[in-house]
Amino acid sequence: MRMLHTMLRVGNLEESLKFYCEVLGMKLLRQKDYPGGEFTLAFVGYGDEADHTVIELTYNWGTDHYDIGNGYGHIALGVEDIYQTCEEIKARGGKVVREPGPMKHGTTVIAFVEDPTGYKIELIQLKD
């Protein structure tokens, strides 16, 4: 077994695609409208679905807002240079909601960014 994808419901598909593709550097792997169900699925990621876990963005037509709730945590991405990555995200219009620094009660350097829907993405400094 292996993990295939994580699904997030989004209120504005174009805005979300712009964030994941232009701000975080993912690629749109596939997208399909389902008129009978009135929804669109878009899959984004850093590599082909055959070899990588990806994110499924689900847009339910006519729904422009979701309550994130208190059960959702975050998606985590490993990065080579967390400080440079955060600066690049800000330069591309992304929202860094926790600047890079050691995690509470630990030494791992982390940061958090937020997507247009309000989902948190944790950035973790990869160790050499």
N, C-alpha and C positions, 0 to 999 in steps of 0.2 A: 504494500500500500504506500501511497504518497499523497501529500496534500496537493490539491489541484488549484483551488482559488478561494478567495474571501469575497463575499458579496456585500456591497454597500448600496443602500437606496439613496439616490440623489435627487434633489429638487430641480436642478438645472444641468442637463447633460452636457451642453456645450461648455459651460463654465467649468464643470468638473473635468472634462476632457482636457481643456486648456491647462488646468492646474496639474493634473497627473502627467500630461505629456510635455508641456512647455516648462513648467516650474520644477517638477521632479525628474524630468528626463525619461519617462517611460514612453513606450510606443503603443499606439492603438493597434491591437492585434486583429480584432474583428468586431463588427457591430451589425446588429440585425434588429429591424422593427418587427413587432408582432401585433399587427392591426387588430386581430380578433381578440387579443387580451389587452390591447391598448397599453403596451409597454415596449421599451427598447432596452436591449442588453448591449453593453460595450465592454470588451475585455482589454485591459491594459497591463503592461508589464515590461520587464527588462530583457526578456528573452522569450523564445517560442514556448507555447503551452506544453509541448511534448517534454520539455526539460526543466521548466521553471514554474513556480507557483505564481499566479497572477491575481489581479483584482477584477471582479465583475462589478461594473457600475450598472445598476438597474434604475431606469427612469420610468416611473408609472405616469403615463400621460395625464396631465391635469393636476398632478400633485407637485406643488412647488416648495413644500416644507416638511421636514420630519423632526420629531423630538428625538434627540440622540439617546436620552435615557441615562440611567446611572449604571447599567450593566455593561455597556460597551467600554473597552479600555483603549486600545490603540493598535495600529499596525507598526511594526518596527522595520527600519531599513539600516543596514550596515553601510558606513561611509568611510572613505580613506582619510579625509581631512574635514572634520566636522565644522571647524571654524570657517573654512573657505566655502564649504557646502551651504552653510547658513547665509553667508554673504551673497552667494549666487542666487539662492532662493529669494532673498529680499530684493535683489536687483531685478528679478523676473516678476516681481509683484506678489510673491508669496508672503505668508504671515508666520513669522517665528514667534511662538507664544512662550517659549522658554529658551533663553539663550544657552549656548553650550557651557557646560560645567560638570563637575562631578555629581553623580547621583547622590541623593540623600542617603547617608549612612554607608557610603561606598566610595569607590575610586573610579568606576567606569564613567567616562565622559559621555554625556547625553545632551540632547536638545529636543524640543518638540515644535512641530509646525502644525498648522491647522488648514484643512481643505475648505473649499467654499461652503460645504454643507455643515461644517463644524466638527468633522471627524479629526481626531488627533493622529499624527504620524510621529513616532519616536525615531530620532536619528541616533545611532550608536557608533561611536568612534571604534573602528576596527583596530585591533592590536597588531603590531608588526610581527 
